[in-house]
Amino acid sequence: MSVKVLFFASLRERLGHGQVTLDIAEPLSVQEVWQRSSGEETLPANVLVSVNQDYADAATLVQLDDEVAFFPPVTGG
């Protein structure tokens, strides 16, 4: 089974890809998904996360077939 991971805006540009699929055998925390999909050790504090289109935090557990999205804070004027 797998998890679909999406990266938006500047994260997509920084990492060089907008989507990856992770094969997992057991639930992972959002932090672990970030590490495996981005290659970076720590989830930046200002990055927003959703799991199945609901806001989440680094400790949220990700299950098989979930969708995780990482995106920078949105600003407007």
PDB file of N, CA, C and O in Angstrom:
ATOM      1  N   MET A   1       0.823  -1.172   0.000  1.00  0.00           N
ATOM      2  CA  MET A   1       0.000   0.000   0.000  1.00  0.00           C
ATOM      3  C   MET A   1       0.878   1.250   0.000  1.00  0.00           C
ATOM      4  O   MET A   1       2.081   1.187   0.255  1.00  0.00           O
ATOM      5  N   SER A   2       0.249   2.379  -0.291  1.00  0.00           N
ATOM      6  CA  SER A   2       1.050   3.576  -0.448  1.00  0.00           C
ATOM      7  C   SER A   2       0.356   4.814   0.107  1.00  0.00           C
ATOM      8  O   SER A   2      -0.823   4.791   0.458  1.00  0.00           O
ATOM      9  N   VAL A   3       1.125   5.888   0.173  1.00  0.00           N
ATOM     10  CA  VAL A   3       0.669   7.208   0.585  1.00  0.00           C
ATOM     11  C   VAL A   3       1.044   8.183  -0.522  1.00  0.00           C
ATOM     12  O   VAL A   3       2.179   8.183  -0.999  1.00  0.00           O
ATOM     13  N   LYS A   4       0.099   9.004  -0.924  1.00  0.00           N
ATOM     14  CA  LYS A   4       0.352  10.034  -1.926  1.00  0.00           C
ATOM     15  C   LYS A   4       0.791  11.296  -1.190  1.00  0.00           C
ATOM     16  O   LYS A   4       0.110  11.754  -0.273  1.00  0.00           O
ATOM     17  N   VAL A   5       1.940  11.861  -1.598  1.00  0.00           N
ATOM     18  CA  VAL A   5       2.488  13.055  -0.954  1.00  0.00           C
ATOM     19  C   VAL A   5       2.585  14.168  -1.994  1.00  0.00           C
ATOM     20  O   VAL A   5       3.159  13.986  -3.068  1.00  0.00           O
ATOM     21  N   LEU A   6       2.014  15.323  -1.654  1.00  0.00           N
ATOM     22  CA  LEU A   6       2.000  16.472  -2.554  1.00  0.00           C
ATOM     23  C   LEU A   6       2.794  17.626  -1.949  1.00  0.00           C
ATOM     24  O   LEU A   6       2.761  17.854  -0.739  1.00  0.00           O
ATOM     25  N   PHE A   7       3.506  18.349  -2.811  1.00  0.00           N
ATOM     26  CA  PHE A   7       4.249  19.544  -2.400  1.00  0.00           C
ATOM     27  C   PHE A   7       3.774  20.709  -3.254  1.00  0.00           C
ATOM     28  O   PHE A   7       3.661  20.583  -4.474  1.00  0.00           O
ATOM     29  N   PHE A   8       3.494  21.842  -2.618  1.00  0.00           N
ATOM     30  CA  PHE A   8       2.963  22.984  -3.336  1.00  0.00           C
ATOM     31  C   PHE A   8       3.891  24.195  -3.275  1.00  0.00           C
ATOM     32  O   PHE A   8       4.699  24.344  -2.358  1.00  0.00           O
ATOM     33  N   ALA A   9       3.746  25.053  -4.286  1.00  0.00           N
ATOM     34  CA  ALA A   9       4.396  26.365  -4.371  1.00  0.00           C
ATOM     35  C   ALA A   9       5.908  26.256  -4.207  1.00  0.00           C
ATOM     36  O   ALA A   9       6.551  25.475  -4.909  1.00  0.00           O
ATOM     37  N   SER A  10       6.476  27.024  -3.296  1.00  0.00           N
ATOM     38  CA  SER A  10       7.938  27.076  -3.157  1.00  0.00           C
ATOM     39  C   SER A  10       8.526  25.742  -2.714  1.00  0.00           C
ATOM     40  O   SER A  10       9.689  25.464  -3.008  1.00  0.00           O
ATOM     41  N   LEU A  11       7.761  24.914  -2.018  1.00  0.00           N
ATOM     42  CA  LEU A  11       8.271  23.589  -1.632  1.00  0.00           C
ATOM     43  C   LEU A  11       8.486  22.721  -2.865  1.00  0.00           C
ATOM     44  O   LEU A  11       9.482  22.005  -2.960  1.00  0.00           O
ATOM     45  N   ARG A  12       7.553  22.787  -3.805  1.00  0.00           N
ATOM     46  CA  ARG A  12       7.692  22.031  -5.057  1.00  0.00           C
ATOM     47  C   ARG A  12       8.944  22.484  -5.794  1.00  0.00           C
ATOM     48  O   ARG A  12       9.703  21.662  -6.307  1.00  0.00           O
ATOM     49  N   GLU A  13       9.153  23.786  -5.844  1.00  0.00           N
ATOM     50  CA  GLU A  13      10.339  24.317  -6.526  1.00  0.00           C
ATOM     51  C   GLU A  13      11.624  23.905  -5.810  1.00  0.00           C
ATOM     52  O   GLU A  13      12.596  23.502  -6.449  1.00  0.00           O
ATOM     53  N   ARG A  14      11.624  24.006  -4.488  1.00  0.00           N
ATOM     54  CA  ARG A  14      12.827  23.686  -3.704  1.00  0.00           C
ATOM     55  C   ARG A  14      13.196  22.208  -3.808  1.00  0.00           C
ATOM     56  O   ARG A  14      14.372  21.865  -3.928  1.00  0.00           O
ATOM     57  N   LEU A  15      12.180  21.325  -3.761  1.00  0.00           N
ATOM     58  CA  LEU A  15      12.449  19.886  -3.778  1.00  0.00           C
ATOM     59  C   LEU A  15      12.577  19.318  -5.182  1.00  0.00           C
ATOM     60  O   LEU A  15      13.120  18.228  -5.363  1.00  0.00           O
ATOM     61  N   GLY A  16      12.083  20.047  -6.179  1.00  0.00           N
ATOM     62  CA  GLY A  16      12.217  19.595  -7.559  1.00  0.00           C
ATOM     63  C   GLY A  16      11.144  18.625  -8.024  1.00  0.00           C
ATOM     64  O   GLY A  16      11.252  18.048  -9.106  1.00  0.00           O
ATOM     65  N   HIS A  17      10.094  18.439  -7.202  1.00  0.00           N
ATOM     66  CA  HIS A  17       8.982  17.589  -7.608  1.00  0.00           C
ATOM     67  C   HIS A  17       7.728  17.997  -6.838  1.00  0.00           C
ATOM     68  O   HIS A  17       7.805  18.509  -5.721  1.00  0.00           O
ATOM     69  N   GLY A  18       6.586  17.760  -7.452  1.00  0.00           N
ATOM     70  CA  GLY A  18       5.324  18.142  -6.846  1.00  0.00           C
ATOM     71  C   GLY A  18       4.573  16.997  -6.205  1.00  0.00           C
ATOM     72  O   GLY A  18       3.625  17.209  -5.449  1.00  0.00           O
ATOM     73  N   GLN A  19       4.999  15.781  -6.509  1.00  0.00           N
ATOM     74  CA  GLN A  19       4.277  14.620  -5.976  1.00  0.00           C
ATOM     75  C   GLN A  19       5.198  13.415  -5.910  1.00  0.00           C
ATOM     76  O   GLN A  19       6.014  13.192  -6.805  1.00  0.00           O
ATOM     77  N   VAL A  20       5.061  12.647  -4.851  1.00  0.00           N
ATOM     78  CA  VAL A  20       5.742  11.358  -4.731  1.00  0.00           C
ATOM     79  C   VAL A  20       4.763  10.364  -4.124  1.00  0.00           C
ATOM     80  O   VAL A  20       3.782  10.746  -3.486  1.00  0.00           O
ATOM     81  N   THR A  21       5.038   9.110  -4.328  1.00  0.00           N
ATOM     82  CA  THR A  21       4.260   8.041  -3.711  1.00  0.00           C
ATOM     83  C   THR A  21       5.197   7.248  -2.820  1.00  0.00           C
ATOM     84  O   THR A  21       6.236   6.761  -3.267  1.00  0.00           O
ATOM     85  N   LEU A  22       4.819   7.123  -1.547  1.00  0.00           N
ATOM     86  CA  LEU A  22       5.615   6.346  -0.603  1.00  0.00           C
ATOM     87  C   LEU A  22       4.945   5.009  -0.365  1.00  0.00           C
ATOM     88  O   LEU A  22       3.741   4.944  -0.119  1.00  0.00           O
ATOM     89  N   ASP A  23       5.715   3.955  -0.437  1.00  0.00           N
ATOM     90  CA  ASP A  23       5.212   2.641  -0.051  1.00  0.00           C
ATOM     91  C   ASP A  23       5.488   2.465   1.437  1.00  0.00           C
ATOM     92  O   ASP A  23       6.633   2.573   1.877  1.00  0.00           O
ATOM     93  N   ILE A  24       4.446   2.195   2.207  1.00  0.00           N
ATOM     94  CA  ILE A  24       4.611   2.016   3.646  1.00  0.00           C
ATOM     95  C   ILE A  24       3.925   0.720   4.074  1.00  0.00           C
ATOM     96  O   ILE A  24       2.957   0.270   3.460  1.00  0.00           O
ATOM     97  N   ALA A  25       4.455   0.140   5.141  1.00  0.00           N
ATOM     98  CA  ALA A  25       3.899  -1.104   5.662  1.00  0.00           C
ATOM     99  C   ALA A  25       3.113  -0.867   6.947  1.00  0.00           C
ATOM    100  O   ALA A  25       2.324  -1.715   7.362  1.00  0.00           O
ATOM    101  N   GLU A  26       3.332   0.294   7.581  1.00  0.00           N
ATOM    102  CA  GLU A  26       2.657   0.630   8.833  1.00  0.00           C
ATOM    103  C   GLU A  26       2.439   2.131   8.885  1.00  0.00           C
ATOM    104  O   GLU A  26       3.079   2.870   8.136  1.00  0.00           O
ATOM    105  N   PRO A  27       1.551   2.600   9.753  1.00  0.00           N
ATOM    106  CA  PRO A  27       1.316   4.036   9.855  1.00  0.00           C
ATOM    107  C   PRO A  27       2.599   4.790  10.208  1.00  0.00           C
ATOM    108  O   PRO A  27       3.446   4.288  10.947  1.00  0.00           O
ATOM    109  N   LEU A  28       2.726   5.999   9.667  1.00  0.00           N
ATOM    110  CA  LEU A  28       3.859   6.875   9.935  1.00  0.00           C
ATOM    111  C   LEU A  28       3.332   8.215  10.418  1.00  0.00           C
ATOM    112  O   LEU A  28       2.200   8.587  10.111  1.00  0.00           O
ATOM    113  N   SER A  29       4.145   8.938  11.168  1.00  0.00           N
ATOM    114  CA  SER A  29       3.776  10.300  11.527  1.00  0.00           C
ATOM    115  C   SER A  29       4.006  11.206  10.318  1.00  0.00           C
ATOM    116  O   SER A  29       4.757  10.854   9.408  1.00  0.00           O
ATOM    117  N   VAL A  30       3.369  12.353  10.311  1.00  0.00           N
ATOM    118  CA  VAL A  30       3.608  13.335   9.252  1.00  0.00           C
ATOM    119  C   VAL A  30       5.095  13.674   9.181  1.00  0.00           C
ATOM    120  O   VAL A  30       5.644  13.820   8.089  1.00  0.00           O
ATOM    121  N   GLN A  31       5.750  13.800  10.335  1.00  0.00           N
ATOM    122  CA  GLN A  31       7.193  14.077  10.366  1.00  0.00           C
ATOM    123  C   GLN A  31       7.965  13.004   9.606  1.00  0.00           C
ATOM    124  O   GLN A  31       8.868  13.325   8.833  1.00  0.00           O
ATOM    125  N   GLU A  32       7.623  11.742   9.815  1.00  0.00           N
ATOM    126  CA  GLU A  32       8.311  10.646   9.115  1.00  0.00           C
ATOM    127  C   GLU A  32       8.018  10.677   7.614  1.00  0.00           C
ATOM    128  O   GLU A  32       8.898  10.395   6.801  1.00  0.00           O
ATOM    129  N   VAL A  33       6.789  11.016   7.254  1.00  0.00           N
ATOM    130  CA  VAL A  33       6.452  11.146   5.831  1.00  0.00           C
ATOM    131  C   VAL A  33       7.292  12.254   5.212  1.00  0.00           C
ATOM    132  O   VAL A  33       7.824  12.085   4.115  1.00  0.00           O
ATOM    133  N   TRP A  34       7.420  13.394   5.906  1.00  0.00           N
ATOM    134  CA  TRP A  34       8.249  14.496   5.409  1.00  0.00           C
ATOM    135  C   TRP A  34       9.691  14.018   5.186  1.00  0.00           C
ATOM    136  O   TRP A  34      10.273  14.270   4.131  1.00  0.00           O
ATOM    137  N   GLN A  35      10.254  13.340   6.166  1.00  0.00           N
ATOM    138  CA  GLN A  35      11.641  12.870   6.061  1.00  0.00           C
ATOM    139  C   GLN A  35      11.833  11.951   4.860  1.00  0.00           C
ATOM    140  O   GLN A  35      12.785  12.112   4.097  1.00  0.00           O
ATOM    141  N   ARG A  36      10.948  11.007   4.696  1.00  0.00           N
ATOM    142  CA  ARG A  36      11.093  10.030   3.610  1.00  0.00           C
ATOM    143  C   ARG A  36      10.825  10.635   2.234  1.00  0.00           C
ATOM    144  O   ARG A  36      11.447  10.233   1.250  1.00  0.00           O
ATOM    145  N   SER A  37       9.920  11.581   2.156  1.00  0.00           N
ATOM    146  CA  SER A  37       9.552  12.122   0.850  1.00  0.00           C
ATOM    147  C   SER A  37      10.385  13.318   0.421  1.00  0.00           C
ATOM    148  O   SER A  37      10.539  13.569  -0.774  1.00  0.00           O
ATOM    149  N   SER A  38      10.923  14.058   1.380  1.00  0.00           N
ATOM    150  CA  SER A  38      11.689  15.263   1.035  1.00  0.00           C
ATOM    151  C   SER A  38      13.193  15.047   1.125  1.00  0.00           C
ATOM    152  O   SER A  38      13.964  15.758   0.480  1.00  0.00           O
ATOM    153  N   GLY A  39      13.611  14.069   1.922  1.00  0.00           N
ATOM    154  CA  GLY A  39      15.031  13.867   2.156  1.00  0.00           C
ATOM    155  C   GLY A  39      15.601  14.815   3.191  1.00  0.00           C
ATOM    156  O   GLY A  39      16.806  14.812   3.443  1.00  0.00           O
ATOM    157  N   GLU A  40      14.740  15.629   3.794  1.00  0.00           N
ATOM    158  CA  GLU A  40      15.170  16.576   4.826  1.00  0.00           C
ATOM    159  C   GLU A  40      14.798  16.031   6.196  1.00  0.00           C
ATOM    160  O   GLU A  40      13.760  15.388   6.354  1.00  0.00           O
ATOM    161  N   GLU A  41      15.636  16.285   7.173  1.00  0.00           N
ATOM    162  CA  GLU A  41      15.465  15.713   8.501  1.00  0.00           C
ATOM    163  C   GLU A  41      14.244  16.264   9.249  1.00  0.00           C
ATOM    164  O   GLU A  41      13.476  15.500   9.835  1.00  0.00           O
ATOM    165  N   THR A  42      14.069  17.587   9.225  1.00  0.00           N
ATOM    166  CA  THR A  42      13.041  18.204  10.055  1.00  0.00           C
ATOM    167  C   THR A  42      12.028  18.963   9.222  1.00  0.00           C
ATOM    168  O   THR A  42      12.397  19.701   8.308  1.00  0.00           O
ATOM    169  N   LEU A  43      10.774  18.788   9.529  1.00  0.00           N
ATOM    170  CA  LEU A  43       9.700  19.541   8.898  1.00  0.00           C
ATOM    171  C   LEU A  43       9.821  20.991   9.347  1.00  0.00           C
ATOM    172  O   LEU A  43       9.756  21.262  10.546  1.00  0.00           O
ATOM    173  N   PRO A  44       9.998  21.942   8.410  1.00  0.00           N
ATOM    174  CA  PRO A  44      10.112  23.344   8.795  1.00  0.00           C
ATOM    175  C   PRO A  44       8.878  23.806   9.583  1.00  0.00           C
ATOM    176  O   PRO A  44       7.753  23.410   9.277  1.00  0.00           O
ATOM    177  N   ALA A  45       9.100  24.633  10.585  1.00  0.00           N
ATOM    178  CA  ALA A  45       8.030  25.066  11.483  1.00  0.00           C
ATOM    179  C   ALA A  45       6.922  25.816  10.766  1.00  0.00           C
ATOM    180  O   ALA A  45       5.769  25.764  11.195  1.00  0.00           O
ATOM    181  N   ASN A  46       7.242  26.511   9.688  1.00  0.00           N
ATOM    182  CA  ASN A  46       6.223  27.321   9.023  1.00  0.00           C
ATOM    183  C   ASN A  46       5.473  26.581   7.914  1.00  0.00           C
ATOM    184  O   ASN A  46       4.606  27.169   7.268  1.00  0.00           O
ATOM    185  N   VAL A  47       5.783  25.323   7.684  1.00  0.00           N
ATOM    186  CA  VAL A  47       5.114  24.546   6.637  1.00  0.00           C
ATOM    187  C   VAL A  47       3.775  24.030   7.166  1.00  0.00           C
ATOM    188  O   VAL A  47       3.703  23.460   8.255  1.00  0.00           O
ATOM    189  N   LEU A  48       2.732  24.236   6.389  1.00  0.00           N
ATOM    190  CA  LEU A  48       1.406  23.732   6.735  1.00  0.00           C
ATOM    191  C   LEU A  48       1.226  22.334   6.148  1.00  0.00           C
ATOM    192  O   LEU A  48       1.803  22.004   5.113  1.00  0.00           O
ATOM    193  N   VAL A  49       0.420  21.525   6.823  1.00  0.00           N
ATOM    194  CA  VAL A  49       0.228  20.132   6.409  1.00  0.00           C
ATOM    195  C   VAL A  49      -1.260  19.793   6.431  1.00  0.00           C
ATOM    196  O   VAL A  49      -2.004  20.230   7.309  1.00  0.00           O
ATOM    197  N   SER A  50      -1.667  19.008   5.446  1.00  0.00           N
ATOM    198  CA  SER A  50      -3.010  18.428   5.506  1.00  0.00           C
ATOM    199  C   SER A  50      -2.900  16.926   5.243  1.00  0.00           C
ATOM    200  O   SER A  50      -2.056  16.465   4.475  1.00  0.00           O
ATOM    201  N   VAL A  51      -3.775  16.191   5.902  1.00  0.00           N
ATOM    202  CA  VAL A  51      -3.914  14.755   5.670  1.00  0.00           C
ATOM    203  C   VAL A  51      -5.357  14.545   5.249  1.00  0.00           C
ATOM    204  O   VAL A  51      -6.290  14.821   6.004  1.00  0.00           O
ATOM    205  N   ASN A  52      -5.522  14.052   4.034  1.00  0.00           N
ATOM    206  CA  ASN A  52      -6.854  13.861   3.463  1.00  0.00           C
ATOM    207  C   ASN A  52      -7.664  15.160   3.505  1.00  0.00           C
ATOM    208  O   ASN A  52      -8.859  15.156   3.801  1.00  0.00           O
ATOM    209  N   GLN A  53      -6.988  16.260   3.203  1.00  0.00           N
ATOM    210  CA  GLN A  53      -7.562  17.596   3.085  1.00  0.00           C
ATOM    211  C   GLN A  53      -8.063  18.175   4.406  1.00  0.00           C
ATOM    212  O   GLN A  53      -8.895  19.082   4.407  1.00  0.00           O
ATOM    213  N   ASP A  54      -7.567  17.661   5.526  1.00  0.00           N
ATOM    214  CA  ASP A  54      -7.825  18.234   6.847  1.00  0.00           C
ATOM    215  C   ASP A  54      -6.490  18.663   7.439  1.00  0.00           C
ATOM    216  O   ASP A  54      -5.515  17.915   7.367  1.00  0.00           O
ATOM    217  N   TYR A  55      -6.433  19.869   8.028  1.00  0.00           N
ATOM    218  CA  TYR A  55      -5.186  20.325   8.635  1.00  0.00           C
ATOM    219  C   TYR A  55      -4.683  19.309   9.646  1.00  0.00           C
ATOM    220  O   TYR A  55      -5.462  18.670  10.353  1.00  0.00           O
ATOM    221  N   ALA A  56      -3.358  19.172   9.700  1.00  0.00           N
ATOM    222  CA  ALA A  56      -2.715  18.207  10.583  1.00  0.00           C
ATOM    223  C   ALA A  56      -1.424  18.807  11.126  1.00  0.00           C
ATOM    224  O   ALA A  56      -1.003  19.883  10.704  1.00  0.00           O
ATOM    225  N   ASP A  57      -0.803  18.105  12.061  1.00  0.00           N
ATOM    226  CA  ASP A  57       0.495  18.541  12.575  1.00  0.00           C
ATOM    227  C   ASP A  57       1.506  17.410  12.409  1.00  0.00           C
ATOM    228  O   ASP A  57       1.179  16.340  11.895  1.00  0.00           O
ATOM    229  N   ALA A  58       2.729  17.660  12.848  1.00  0.00           N
ATOM    230  CA  ALA A  58       3.826  16.712  12.618  1.00  0.00           C
ATOM    231  C   ALA A  58       3.602  15.360  13.291  1.00  0.00           C
ATOM    232  O   ALA A  58       4.156  14.352  12.851  1.00  0.00           O
ATOM    233  N   ALA A  59       2.803  15.327  14.342  1.00  0.00           N
ATOM    234  CA  ALA A  59       2.579  14.078  15.073  1.00  0.00           C
ATOM    235  C   ALA A  59       1.401  13.270  14.526  1.00  0.00           C
ATOM    236  O   ALA A  59       1.223  12.117  14.917  1.00  0.00           O
ATOM    237  N   THR A  60       0.607  13.838  13.644  1.00  0.00           N
ATOM    238  CA  THR A  60      -0.549  13.137  13.087  1.00  0.00           C
ATOM    239  C   THR A  60      -0.110  11.851  12.402  1.00  0.00           C
ATOM    240  O   THR A  60       0.873  11.845  11.661  1.00  0.00           O
ATOM    241  N   LEU A  61      -0.826  10.774  12.641  1.00  0.00           N
ATOM    242  CA  LEU A  61      -0.498   9.502  11.998  1.00  0.00           C
ATOM    243  C   LEU A  61      -1.119   9.418  10.612  1.00  0.00           C
ATOM    244  O   LEU A  61      -2.284   9.759  10.406  1.00  0.00           O
ATOM    245  N   VAL A  62      -0.315   8.959   9.678  1.00  0.00           N
ATOM    246  CA  VAL A  62      -0.723   8.781   8.287  1.00  0.00           C
ATOM    247  C   VAL A  62      -0.917   7.291   8.051  1.00  0.00           C
ATOM    248  O   VAL A  62      -0.044   6.478   8.352  1.00  0.00           O
ATOM    249  N   GLN A  63      -2.072   6.955   7.509  1.00  0.00           N
ATOM    250  CA  GLN A  63      -2.429   5.561   7.263  1.00  0.00           C
ATOM    251  C   GLN A  63      -2.231   5.214   5.776  1.00  0.00           C
ATOM    252  O   GLN A  63      -2.025   6.099   4.946  1.00  0.00           O
ATOM    253  N   LEU A  64      -2.296   3.954   5.469  1.00  0.00           N
ATOM    254  CA  LEU A  64      -2.230   3.492   4.088  1.00  0.00           C
ATOM    255  C   LEU A  64      -3.320   4.168   3.263  1.00  0.00           C
ATOM    256  O   LEU A  64      -4.442   4.347   3.736  1.00  0.00           O
ATOM    257  N   ASP A  65      -2.990   4.538   2.043  1.00  0.00           N
ATOM    258  CA  ASP A  65      -3.906   5.174   1.090  1.00  0.00           C
ATOM    259  C   ASP A  65      -4.288   6.611   1.437  1.00  0.00           C
ATOM    260  O   ASP A  65      -5.164   7.180   0.786  1.00  0.00           O
ATOM    261  N   ASP A  66      -3.656   7.211   2.443  1.00  0.00           N
ATOM    262  CA  ASP A  66      -3.905   8.621   2.754  1.00  0.00           C
ATOM    263  C   ASP A  66      -3.206   9.519   1.745  1.00  0.00           C
ATOM    264  O   ASP A  66      -2.312   9.091   1.016  1.00  0.00           O
ATOM    265  N   GLU A  67      -3.639  10.777   1.722  1.00  0.00           N
ATOM    266  CA  GLU A  67      -2.978  11.813   0.922  1.00  0.00           C
ATOM    267  C   GLU A  67      -2.460  12.871   1.890  1.00  0.00           C
ATOM    268  O   GLU A  67      -3.209  13.386   2.721  1.00  0.00           O
ATOM    269  N   VAL A  68      -1.181  13.186   1.775  1.00  0.00           N
ATOM    270  CA  VAL A  68      -0.548  14.187   2.628  1.00  0.00           C
ATOM    271  C   VAL A  68      -0.081  15.324   1.723  1.00  0.00           C
ATOM    272  O   VAL A  68       0.547  15.096   0.689  1.00  0.00           O
ATOM    273  N   ALA A  69      -0.399  16.553   2.131  1.00  0.00           N
ATOM    274  CA  ALA A  69       0.025  17.719   1.353  1.00  0.00           C
ATOM    275  C   ALA A  69       0.802  18.662   2.240  1.00  0.00           C
ATOM    276  O   ALA A  69       0.402  18.948   3.369  1.00  0.00           O
ATOM    277  N   PHE A  70       1.926  19.148   1.715  1.00  0.00           N
ATOM    278  CA  PHE A  70       2.770  20.116   2.407  1.00  0.00           C
ATOM    279  C   PHE A  70       2.740  21.407   1.595  1.00  0.00           C
ATOM    280  O   PHE A  70       2.908  21.387   0.375  1.00  0.00           O
ATOM    281  N   PHE A  71       2.524  22.533   2.284  1.00  0.00           N
ATOM    282  CA  PHE A  71       2.516  23.800   1.577  1.00  0.00           C
ATOM    283  C   PHE A  71       2.964  24.929   2.492  1.00  0.00           C
ATOM    284  O   PHE A  71       2.731  24.890   3.701  1.00  0.00           O
ATOM    285  N   PRO A  72       3.616  25.945   1.902  1.00  0.00           N
ATOM    286  CA  PRO A  72       4.066  27.078   2.707  1.00  0.00           C
ATOM    287  C   PRO A  72       2.867  27.924   3.123  1.00  0.00           C
ATOM    288  O   PRO A  72       1.799  27.835   2.517  1.00  0.00           O
ATOM    289  N   PRO A  73       3.044  28.743   4.154  1.00  0.00           N
ATOM    290  CA  PRO A  73       1.936  29.602   4.577  1.00  0.00           C
ATOM    291  C   PRO A  73       1.482  30.495   3.429  1.00  0.00           C
ATOM    292  O   PRO A  73       2.289  30.939   2.613  1.00  0.00           O
ATOM    293  N   VAL A  74       0.198  30.747   3.382  1.00  0.00           N
ATOM    294  CA  VAL A  74      -0.368  31.582   2.331  1.00  0.00           C
ATOM    295  C   VAL A  74      -0.509  33.002   2.870  1.00  0.00           C
ATOM    296  O   VAL A  74      -1.019  33.221   3.969  1.00  0.00           O
ATOM    297  N   THR A  75      -0.050  33.951   2.080  1.00  0.00           N
ATOM    298  CA  THR A  75      -0.217  35.348   2.465  1.00  0.00           C
ATOM    299  C   THR A  75      -0.963  36.068   1.375  1.00  0.00           C
ATOM    300  O   THR A  75      -0.974  35.637   0.222  1.00  0.00           O
ATOM    301  N   GLY A  76      -1.557  37.109   1.725  1.00  0.00           N
ATOM    302  CA  GLY A  76      -2.326  37.868   0.729  1.00  0.00           C
ATOM    303  C   GLY A  76      -2.358  39.336   1.090  1.00  0.00           C
ATOM    304  O   GLY A  76      -1.867  39.764   2.134  1.00  0.00           O
ATOM    305  N   GLY A  77      -2.934  40.062   0.218  1.00  0.00           N
ATOM    306  CA  GLY A  77      -2.961  41.492   0.513  1.00  0.00           C
ATOM    307  C   GLY A  77      -4.191  42.139  -0.018  1.00  0.00           C
ATOM    308  O   GLY A  77      -4.373  43.345   0.144  1.00  0.00           O
TER     309      GLY A  77
END
